[in-house]
Amino acid sequence: MSQENFRIESDLLGEKQIPADALYGVQTLRGLENFKISHFHLNEYPRYIQGLAITKMGAAMANKELGLLTDEVYDAIMKACEEVRDGKLDKHFPVDMIQGGAGTTTNMNANEVIANRALQIMGHEPGEHKIVSPNDDVNRSQSTNDAYPTAAHIGLYLTHLEFKKHFNALIASLRAKESEFSDVLKMGRTQLEDAVPMTLGQTFGGFASILQDEIKNLDAAAEEFLTVNMGATAIGTGICSEPGYAEKCVASLSKITGFEFKLSSDLVGATSDTSCLVGYSSALRRIAVKVGKICNDLRLLGSGPRCGLLELNLPAKQPGSSIMPGKVNPVIPEVMNQICYKVMGNDVCVAMSGEAAQMELNAMEPVMVQCCFESAELMMNGFDTLVANCIDGITANREKCLDYVKNSIGIVTALNPIIGYKNSTKIAKEALETGRGVYELVLEHGILTKDELDVILAPENMTKPVKLDIKPRR
């Protein structure tokens, strides 16, 4: 590498050659060398980078108010942070999200990029840290142990707001099918056995409702991200910060974002506590469990085409076999199922890592943060795919659904209040012995007329409590 292609920076461990066009510095480079772990890199999580920028802006504002930064340095830092926040410098955040050091590499990546960009804004070269220092200026009054989790909180809260848009779109898609299929009578099933009639619309309404119920829980979990430990510095005692800094910094974060940030009531306790990550991951897992159940049901209801239920048609998206001509698989629900399993697995990782906190810090926080971001991103992509490539295109096989009802022994339960237990038992027994349908046998025995039976089996009369003035003939 020629002299023109790199600059020299040094730290506690010695000197390093930094690519001349890189805004990161020596500590970021050490992180790149040490943590070649995964394909999850910081620059693939722009909302986390936004969180880092906002955190550094809040700290700079508090430091300026306390007289700890000159006007020139403050202005340059704030301009650099704005560029980071706007996504203009994402490529300079290449570090692996999974890292040792409780997030120090990530925090220093932000400090170095902001310091070096501030230097450029001031007309200097990156690396001239006597003028603007990553540690003494950008990281002033901070430690990784308060800046890193605060940035994660902000990034995840921003992700949460985006997540809800995709989640609500999924719920809306299910609600649309609830309305479209409101008059499609089908058999309900318990333990995979015939139960009693319902409408296909009720099935989709149930899907939508169980997801809608999770929004309150999700919001409550995300609300905890707005409580931060800025000012805690290393272990919560506030060492290296001045009186009033913590309060000013948190107030600045609220001013920058418009969110109502609060300072943790006990900074020592908060610095080792990652409960908000555990809570939000758990909220995502709850949603994954429910979405997985919905996709399982879609696959069952669309199974066939000749030897399955096929009460509904899933959109055909691609050939399903390299050897079986004509086979089409339910690939979209299948991939959503796999996303749900991944989210559940990530939640196990988050829970175990949360328990691994020791003394005044949790060194496992990086993998917790990565898992939360990954789970949310996977689910958002999955929701969009599920809506566009599956749910919106589902159609009902109305006649097949009705045939199942007419041929099912389960409808005898609905007839019981009208034809009586004795008649119901007789019809059910004969249906079981002969394999014939209840509908057919009721007509054959003259218990009800076809018009009366059709009134009873009308969707509006089968799917809610109703009083019918129909008397059996015997």
C-alpha positions as CSV (number, residue, x, y, z in Angstrom):
1,M,0.0,0.0,0.0
2,S,1.5,3.3,-1.0
3,Q,1.9,6.2,1.4
4,E,-1.0,8.1,-0.3
5,N,-3.5,5.3,0.3
6,F,-3.3,5.2,4.1
7,R,-2.8,7.3,7.2
8,I,-1.3,6.2,10.6
9,E,-3.4,6.2,13.8
10,S,-2.4,4.9,17.2
11,D,-4.1,3.7,20.3
12,L,-3.1,1.9,23.5
13,L,-1.9,-1.1,21.6
14,G,0.2,0.7,19.0
15,E,0.0,2.1,15.5
16,K,-2.2,1.0,12.6
17,Q,-2.5,1.8,8.9
18,I,-6.0,3.2,8.1
19,P,-7.3,3.4,4.6
20,A,-7.0,7.1,3.6
21,D,-10.6,7.3,2.5
22,A,-12.0,5.7,5.6
23,L,-13.7,7.9,8.2
24,Y,-13.3,5.2,10.8
25,G,-10.1,4.9,12.8
26,V,-7.8,2.6,14.6
27,Q,-10.2,1.1,17.1
28,T,-12.7,0.4,14.4
29,L,-10.0,-1.3,12.4
30,R,-9.1,-3.5,15.4
31,G,-12.7,-4.5,15.7
32,L,-12.8,-5.4,12.0
33,E,-9.7,-7.6,12.5
34,N,-10.9,-9.2,15.7
35,F,-14.6,-9.8,14.9
36,K,-14.9,-11.6,11.6
37,I,-17.9,-13.4,12.9
38,S,-21.1,-13.0,11.0
39,H,-22.7,-11.4,8.0
40,F,-24.6,-9.0,10.3
41,H,-22.8,-5.7,9.9
42,L,-23.7,-2.3,11.4
43,N,-24.1,-0.7,8.0
44,E,-27.0,-3.1,7.3
45,Y,-29.0,-1.6,10.2
46,P,-29.4,2.1,9.3
47,R,-31.9,2.8,12.1
48,Y,-29.2,1.7,14.6
49,I,-26.7,4.1,13.0
50,Q,-29.4,6.8,13.3
51,G,-29.6,5.9,17.0
52,L,-25.8,6.3,17.4
53,A,-26.0,9.7,15.7
54,I,-28.8,10.9,17.8
55,T,-27.1,9.7,21.0
56,K,-23.9,11.6,20.1
57,M,-25.9,14.7,19.2
58,G,-27.7,14.6,22.6
59,A,-24.3,14.3,24.4
60,A,-22.8,17.1,22.4
61,M,-25.7,19.4,23.2
62,A,-25.4,18.7,26.9
63,N,-21.6,19.2,26.8
64,K,-22.0,22.5,24.9
65,E,-24.5,23.7,27.5
66,L,-22.0,22.8,30.2
67,G,-19.2,24.7,28.5
68,L,-17.2,21.6,27.7
69,L,-17.1,22.0,23.9
70,T,-16.0,25.0,21.9
71,D,-18.5,26.5,19.4
72,E,-16.4,25.4,16.4
73,V,-16.0,21.8,17.6
74,Y,-19.7,21.6,18.6
75,D,-20.9,22.9,15.3
76,A,-18.7,20.4,13.4
77,I,-19.7,17.5,15.5
78,M,-23.4,18.3,15.1
79,K,-23.1,18.6,11.3
80,A,-21.3,15.3,11.1
81,C,-23.9,13.7,13.3
82,E,-26.7,15.0,10.9
83,E,-24.9,13.4,8.0
84,V,-24.7,10.1,9.9
85,R,-28.3,10.4,10.9
86,D,-29.3,11.0,7.2
87,G,-27.6,7.8,6.1
88,K,-24.9,9.6,4.1
89,L,-22.0,7.8,5.9
90,D,-23.4,4.3,6.4
91,K,-20.5,2.7,4.4
92,H,-18.1,3.9,7.1
93,F,-19.8,1.6,9.7
94,P,-18.6,-1.9,8.6
95,V,-18.1,-3.5,12.0
96,D,-19.7,-6.9,12.9
97,M,-22.8,-6.5,15.1
98,I,-21.7,-9.5,17.1
99,Q,-18.6,-8.5,19.0
100,G,-16.8,-8.7,22.4
101,G,-16.3,-5.7,24.5
102,A,-19.9,-4.9,25.3
103,G,-20.2,-2.8,22.2
104,T,-17.0,-0.7,22.5
105,T,-16.2,-1.4,18.8
106,T,-19.5,0.0,17.7
107,N,-19.3,3.0,20.0
108,M,-15.8,3.8,18.8
109,N,-16.8,3.3,15.2
110,A,-19.4,6.1,15.7
111,N,-16.9,8.3,17.6
112,E,-14.2,8.0,15.0
113,V,-16.5,8.5,12.0
114,I,-18.1,11.6,13.6
115,A,-14.7,13.0,14.7
116,N,-13.1,12.5,11.3
117,R,-16.0,13.9,9.4
118,A,-16.1,16.9,11.8
119,L,-12.4,17.4,11.0
120,Q,-13.2,17.5,7.3
121,I,-16.0,20.0,7.9
122,M,-13.5,22.2,9.8
123,G,-11.1,22.0,6.9
124,H,-8.7,19.4,8.4
125,E,-7.7,15.9,7.5
126,P,-9.1,12.7,9.2
127,G,-6.8,11.6,12.0
128,E,-5.9,15.1,13.3
129,H,-7.4,14.3,16.6
130,K,-5.7,17.0,18.6
131,I,-8.3,19.3,17.0
132,V,-11.3,16.9,17.3
133,S,-10.9,13.8,19.3
134,P,-13.1,10.7,19.1
135,N,-12.7,10.1,22.8
136,D,-12.3,13.6,24.3
137,D,-14.8,15.4,22.2
138,V,-17.4,13.1,20.5
139,N,-17.4,10.6,23.5
140,R,-17.1,13.3,26.1
141,S,-19.0,12.6,29.3
142,Q,-19.9,9.1,28.0
143,S,-18.9,5.5,28.2
144,T,-19.7,2.7,25.8
145,N,-21.8,1.4,28.7
146,D,-24.3,4.2,28.4
147,A,-23.9,5.4,24.8
148,Y,-24.2,1.9,23.2
149,P,-27.4,0.8,24.9
150,T,-29.0,4.3,24.5
151,A,-28.2,4.1,20.7
152,A,-29.7,0.6,20.6
153,H,-32.8,1.8,22.4
154,I,-33.3,4.7,20.0
155,G,-32.6,2.5,16.9
156,L,-35.0,-0.2,18.1
157,Y,-37.7,2.3,19.0
158,L,-37.4,3.7,15.4
159,T,-37.6,0.1,14.1
160,H,-40.7,-0.5,16.3
161,L,-42.5,2.5,14.7
162,E,-41.7,1.0,11.3
163,F,-42.6,-2.5,12.4
164,K,-46.1,-1.5,13.3
165,K,-46.8,-0.2,9.8
166,H,-46.0,-3.6,8.3
167,F,-47.8,-5.4,11.1
168,N,-50.9,-3.3,10.6
169,A,-50.8,-3.9,6.9
170,L,-50.9,-7.7,7.6
171,I,-53.8,-7.3,9.9
172,A,-55.7,-5.1,7.3
173,S,-55.1,-7.8,4.7
174,L,-56.7,-10.4,6.9
175,R,-59.6,-8.1,7.7
176,A,-60.2,-7.7,4.0
177,K,-60.5,-11.5,3.6
178,E,-62.8,-11.6,6.6
179,S,-65.2,-9.4,4.8
180,E,-64.8,-11.1,1.4
181,F,-65.5,-14.6,2.8
182,S,-68.2,-13.6,5.3
183,D,-70.8,-15.7,3.4
184,V,-68.7,-18.8,2.8
185,L,-69.9,-21.6,5.1
186,K,-67.3,-24.1,6.1
187,M,-66.6,-26.7,8.8
188,G,-64.7,-25.6,11.9
189,R,-62.2,-28.1,13.3
190,T,-60.9,-28.9,16.7
191,Q,-58.0,-31.4,17.2
192,L,-58.0,-31.6,13.3
193,E,-61.4,-33.3,13.6
194,D,-64.8,-31.9,12.3
195,A,-66.4,-29.6,14.8
196,V,-69.3,-27.3,13.9
197,P,-69.9,-24.9,11.0
198,M,-68.5,-21.4,10.7
199,T,-67.7,-19.0,7.9
200,L,-64.3,-18.7,6.2
201,G,-64.6,-15.0,7.0
202,Q,-64.7,-15.9,10.7
203,T,-61.5,-17.8,10.3
204,F,-59.7,-14.8,8.8
205,G,-61.3,-12.5,11.4
206,G,-59.9,-14.7,14.1
207,F,-56.5,-14.5,12.5
208,A,-56.7,-10.7,12.4
209,S,-58.0,-10.4,16.0
210,I,-55.3,-12.5,17.6
211,L,-52.7,-10.3,15.9
212,Q,-54.5,-7.1,16.7
213,D,-54.4,-8.1,20.4
214,E,-50.6,-8.0,20.3
215,I,-50.2,-4.4,19.4
216,K,-50.8,-3.2,23.0
217,N,-48.2,-5.6,24.3
218,L,-45.7,-4.6,21.6
219,D,-46.2,-0.9,22.4
220,A,-45.7,-1.5,26.1
221,A,-42.5,-3.4,25.5
222,A,-41.2,-0.6,23.1
223,E,-42.1,2.1,25.6
224,E,-39.3,0.8,27.8
225,F,-36.8,1.8,25.1
226,L,-37.5,5.5,26.0
227,T,-35.9,5.0,29.4
228,V,-32.1,5.4,29.0
229,N,-29.0,5.4,31.2
230,M,-27.1,8.3,29.6
231,G,-24.9,9.8,32.2
232,A,-24.2,6.5,33.8
233,T,-20.8,6.3,32.1
234,A,-18.9,3.2,33.1
235,I,-20.9,1.5,35.8
236,G,-23.7,3.9,36.7
237,T,-21.8,6.2,39.1
238,G,-21.5,9.0,36.4
239,I,-17.7,9.2,36.7
240,C,-16.1,11.5,34.0
241,S,-19.4,13.5,33.7
242,E,-20.4,16.8,35.4
243,P,-23.4,17.4,37.6
244,G,-26.5,17.9,35.6
245,Y,-25.1,16.3,32.4
246,A,-27.4,13.3,32.5
247,E,-30.5,15.3,32.8
248,K,-29.4,17.7,30.1
249,C,-28.4,14.9,27.8
250,V,-31.8,13.1,28.1
251,A,-33.6,16.4,27.6
252,S,-31.6,16.9,24.4
253,L,-32.5,13.4,23.1
254,S,-36.2,14.3,23.6
255,K,-35.7,17.6,21.8
256,I,-33.9,16.0,18.9
257,T,-36.4,13.2,18.3
258,G,-39.7,14.4,19.7
259,F,-39.9,11.3,21.9
260,E,-40.3,11.5,25.6
261,F,-37.1,10.1,26.9
262,K,-36.7,9.4,30.7
263,L,-33.5,9.0,32.7
264,S,-33.3,5.6,34.5
265,S,-34.1,6.0,38.2
266,D,-31.1,4.0,39.3
267,L,-28.2,4.3,36.8
268,V,-26.1,1.5,38.5
269,G,-28.9,-1.0,38.2
270,A,-29.8,0.2,34.7
271,T,-26.3,-0.2,33.3
272,S,-26.3,-4.0,33.7
273,D,-30.0,-4.5,33.1
274,T,-31.1,-5.5,29.6
275,S,-34.8,-6.2,30.5
276,C,-36.1,-4.0,27.7
277,L,-34.4,-6.0,25.1
278,V,-35.7,-9.2,26.7
279,G,-39.2,-7.7,26.8
280,Y,-39.3,-6.6,23.2
281,S,-37.8,-9.8,21.9
282,S,-40.5,-11.6,23.9
283,A,-43.2,-9.4,22.3
284,L,-41.8,-10.3,18.9
285,R,-41.8,-14.0,19.8
286,R,-45.5,-13.8,20.8
287,I,-46.3,-12.4,17.4
288,A,-44.2,-15.1,15.7
289,V,-46.0,-17.8,17.5
290,K,-49.4,-16.5,16.3
291,V,-48.3,-15.7,12.7
292,G,-46.8,-19.2,12.6
293,K,-50.1,-20.7,13.6
294,I,-51.9,-18.7,10.9
295,C,-49.5,-19.9,8.3
296,N,-49.9,-23.5,9.4
297,D,-53.7,-23.1,9.0
298,L,-53.3,-21.6,5.6
299,R,-51.2,-24.5,4.5
300,L,-53.8,-27.0,5.8
301,L,-56.8,-25.2,4.4
302,G,-55.1,-24.9,1.0
303,S,-53.7,-28.5,0.9
304,G,-54.4,-30.7,-2.1
305,P,-55.3,-30.0,-4.8
306,R,-57.0,-33.4,-5.1
307,C,-56.3,-35.2,-1.8
308,G,-56.3,-32.4,0.7
309,L,-58.8,-29.9,2.2
310,L,-58.5,-27.3,-0.5
311,E,-61.1,-25.0,1.1
312,L,-59.1,-22.1,-0.2
313,N,-56.7,-21.5,-3.0
314,L,-53.3,-20.1,-2.2
315,P,-51.7,-18.1,-5.1
316,A,-49.4,-20.4,-7.1
317,K,-45.9,-18.7,-7.0
318,Q,-43.6,-21.3,-8.4
319,P,-43.3,-25.0,-9.4
320,G,-43.0,-27.1,-6.3
321,S,-40.8,-30.0,-7.4
322,S,-37.9,-30.9,-9.5
323,I,-39.4,-34.4,-10.1
324,M,-43.2,-34.2,-9.7
325,P,-44.9,-32.3,-12.6
326,G,-47.8,-30.2,-11.6
327,K,-46.9,-29.9,-8.0
328,V,-47.2,-26.4,-6.5
329,N,-46.0,-25.8,-2.9
330,P,-47.3,-23.2,-0.4
331,V,-43.9,-21.5,-0.4
332,I,-45.0,-18.2,1.0
333,P,-46.5,-19.5,4.2
334,E,-43.6,-21.9,4.4
335,V,-41.0,-19.1,4.4
336,M,-43.0,-17.1,6.9
337,N,-43.0,-20.2,9.2
338,Q,-39.3,-20.3,9.0
339,I,-39.0,-16.7,9.8
340,C,-41.1,-17.3,12.9
341,Y,-38.8,-20.2,14.0
342,K,-35.8,-17.9,13.6
343,V,-37.5,-15.2,15.7
344,M,-38.2,-17.7,18.4
345,G,-34.6,-18.9,18.3
346,N,-33.4,-15.3,18.6
347,D,-35.6,-14.9,21.6
348,V,-33.9,-17.8,23.3
349,C,-30.6,-16.2,22.6
350,V,-31.8,-12.8,24.0
351,A,-33.1,-14.4,27.2
352,M,-30.0,-16.4,27.8
353,S,-27.8,-13.3,27.1
354,G,-29.9,-11.2,29.4
355,E,-29.4,-13.6,32.3
356,A,-25.6,-13.5,31.6
357,A,-25.1,-10.0,33.0
358,Q,-22.3,-10.0,35.6
359,M,-21.7,-7.4,38.2
360,E,-22.2,-3.9,36.8
361,L,-22.5,-4.7,33.1
362,N,-23.9,-7.2,30.6
363,A,-21.1,-7.9,28.1
364,M,-23.5,-10.0,25.9
365,E,-25.6,-7.0,24.9
366,P,-24.3,-6.9,21.3
367,V,-25.8,-10.2,20.4
368,M,-29.1,-9.2,22.1
369,V,-29.2,-6.0,20.1
370,Q,-28.4,-7.9,16.9
371,C,-31.1,-10.5,17.5
372,C,-33.8,-7.8,18.2
373,F,-32.9,-5.9,15.1
374,E,-32.8,-9.0,13.0
375,S,-36.1,-10.4,14.3
376,A,-37.9,-7.2,13.6
377,E,-36.4,-6.8,10.1
378,L,-37.1,-10.5,9.2
379,M,-40.7,-10.2,10.3
380,M,-41.3,-6.9,8.4
381,N,-40.0,-8.5,5.2
382,G,-42.0,-11.6,5.9
383,F,-45.2,-9.7,6.5
384,D,-44.8,-7.8,3.3
385,T,-44.2,-11.0,1.4
386,L,-47.1,-12.8,3.1
387,V,-49.5,-10.0,2.2
388,A,-48.5,-9.3,-1.4
389,N,-47.7,-12.9,-2.5
390,C,-50.3,-14.9,-0.5
391,I,-53.1,-13.4,1.6
392,D,-54.2,-10.7,-0.9
393,G,-54.5,-13.4,-3.6
394,I,-56.3,-16.1,-1.6
395,T,-59.7,-17.3,-3.1
396,A,-62.3,-19.5,-1.6
397,N,-63.6,-22.8,-2.9
398,R,-67.1,-22.1,-1.9
399,E,-68.8,-25.3,-3.2
400,K,-66.1,-27.6,-1.6
401,C,-66.6,-25.8,1.7
402,L,-70.3,-26.2,1.6
403,D,-70.0,-29.9,0.5
404,Y,-67.8,-30.5,3.6
405,V,-70.6,-29.0,5.8
406,K,-73.3,-31.0,4.2
407,N,-71.4,-34.3,4.4
408,S,-70.1,-33.7,7.9
409,I,-71.5,-35.3,11.0
410,G,-70.6,-32.2,12.8
411,I,-73.7,-30.3,11.5
412,V,-75.9,-32.5,13.6
413,T,-74.8,-30.4,16.6
414,A,-76.3,-27.4,15.0
415,L,-79.5,-29.3,14.2
416,N,-79.8,-30.7,17.7
417,P,-81.8,-27.8,19.2
418,I,-84.4,-28.1,16.4
419,I,-84.7,-31.9,15.7
420,G,-84.0,-33.0,19.2
421,Y,-81.4,-35.3,20.8
422,K,-83.1,-38.6,19.8
423,N,-83.3,-37.7,16.1
424,S,-79.8,-36.2,16.2
425,T,-78.4,-39.4,17.6
426,K,-80.2,-41.6,15.1
427,I,-78.9,-39.5,12.2
428,A,-75.4,-39.3,13.5
429,K,-75.2,-43.1,14.1
430,E,-76.5,-43.8,10.6
431,A,-74.1,-41.3,9.1
432,L,-71.2,-43.0,10.9
433,E,-72.2,-46.5,9.8
434,T,-73.0,-45.7,6.2
435,G,-70.6,-42.9,5.4
436,R,-73.4,-40.8,4.2
437,G,-73.9,-37.1,5.0
438,V,-76.2,-35.7,7.7
439,Y,-77.8,-33.3,5.3
440,E,-78.8,-36.1,3.0
441,L,-80.1,-38.3,5.8
442,V,-82.3,-35.6,7.4
443,L,-84.0,-35.1,4.1
444,E,-84.4,-38.8,3.4
445,H,-86.0,-39.4,6.8
446,G,-88.4,-36.5,6.3
447,I,-87.3,-34.8,9.5
448,L,-87.0,-31.4,7.8
449,T,-87.7,-30.1,4.3
450,K,-84.9,-28.9,2.1
451,D,-86.0,-25.3,2.5
452,E,-86.0,-25.6,6.2
453,L,-82.6,-27.3,6.3
454,D,-81.1,-24.6,4.0
455,V,-82.4,-21.9,6.3
456,I,-80.8,-23.6,9.3
457,L,-77.6,-24.0,7.3
458,A,-77.5,-20.3,6.1
459,P,-74.2,-18.7,7.3
460,E,-76.0,-16.1,9.2
461,N,-77.9,-18.7,11.2
462,M,-75.0,-21.1,11.7
463,T,-72.3,-18.8,13.0
464,K,-74.0,-17.0,16.0
465,P,-76.7,-17.6,18.5
466,V,-80.1,-17.5,16.8
467,K,-83.7,-18.6,17.4
468,L,-85.5,-20.3,14.5
469,D,-89.2,-21.1,14.4
470,I,-88.8,-24.5,12.7
471,K,-90.4,-27.7,14.0
472,P,-89.2,-31.2,13.0
473,R,-91.8,-33.5,11.4
474,R,-90.9,-36.3,13.8
